[in-house]
Amino acid sequence: MVRKQIVAGNWKMNMDFDEGRDLAFSIIRKLGPLHSQVIFCPPFIHLNYLSVLTKGIANLSLGAQNCHQQNNGAYTGEVAASMLKSVGCEYVILGHSERREYFAEGDEILAQKVDVAIANDLIPIFCVGEKLEIREAGTHENTVEKQLKGGLFHLEKDLFSKVVVAYEPVWAIGTGKTASPQQVQEMHYFIRKAIANKYGKKIADMTSILYGGSVKPNNAKELFENSDVDGGLIGGAALKASDFIDIINSFPKD
């Protein structure tokens, strides 16, 4: 089976209602036929109308930036996976470095979020990655493997096959720095090998692994040419229609 190529736009906490509507319309108007999976991951306020806007467009999907680890309850300010599913989400980003850093989300909580997402028929885009001091210390592979084991490797094989992994070196998010294509390929290869060691080569070869770390139109093509890079989790460049479309069109042509 050929791995799915994916470009997911993480709008983070940007775009009020009118700005988000205009951005989505602008992107959709300029899109040609999609040969890769494109995912809008906006703030929660945009999900309902974007579900209507994207309905029926092949390979264009909707994702959320987070969900709570419980199905429902007295958790003011939180959003349940079932609620995301009810407005048309197919994906949900979990374990993003900003959630780990600013909201103290650790392995136990993230494993619970993965479980509740899958139980509600959402595909987790599960993020792993290291800070600069860890990279400089040479322990980045150990750190990423620990995150995989803590958040994902409790899953049975059939459930793990539903997951997308995103590698995001924290030192290259919003800093303008980008890991070199060689560094990216090396880590993606390591992640795939870790998956193969746990679930076997077939599952590893089917798992899409995205790169997230200051992907721009001027570096996307070189990054996506790596054999173990199956697309990108895009931050800042997802907020400009022309940049996002250029990135979507950066996959190597068959």
Phi, psi and omega in degrees: 000135178283134178293146179284131172272133189224136166236115181247126180263111179265103183286348184053214182265065179226158175081108170285183189300311182294318179297317180294319178299314182295319179297312182297315178300317182297317179294312184296322180298328186265353182286135168269193175303132184267125177257355174236167178277124178248133185231126170272126175238080184268175169300161187303327186297340184266349192296318186295310183286330177292331176299319178290318184295324185267352184300130176086357178269116185299134176067017173244118188232172183241136177225157176255165183267353183183163167210164177277158183277353176253155182288328180190177175134190184275073181233074185307132177088357182258166181230131182275153178301322180296327177293318178298316179298324184291340178256014171100008178291143173246339184230161172211132177281129178228143175078017178303146184303328180289327174290320178297317187282310189271339184238012172055039178278115181255185186302317185297313179295318182295322176298320178294320179294320177301314181298314183289328177296311181296321179298335179258019175063034172255144178267116177289134164260097191266122186265138173225157179165167187238155174279168185299318183294330177288318176300315182292332178279351179079016182252020185295324179293319177298319180296313181293320178297322178296320178294320177297313181296318185288325186257337188234326194283005170280346184288146170290160186304317184293329179279322178298328182296348178273353190268144167253138179253141176234124175266122180228099173296119187301328182288355181242019180255115178069012182256349186085349176275146177228135173300145179295154177307325179293316178298319180296311180299318180300317181286322178296321177297318179298316179298316181296322178295320178296321177295317179298321179296329181272315191243353181100158186296322183300312179295317180300318181290339179271345187279123175282129178240117183262155174252132176230108179177082179056047173286129182230167177301330184276354177233353185298316183300314181295322178293316185287345178286344178294140188295334182254010177256116187254016179140198186218150167258106194259131178261260187305320182290347177281350183267000177234119189304313184296320179294316182296317179294320177300320179294317178303324183272012185268356180294144177304138178280140178293000000 
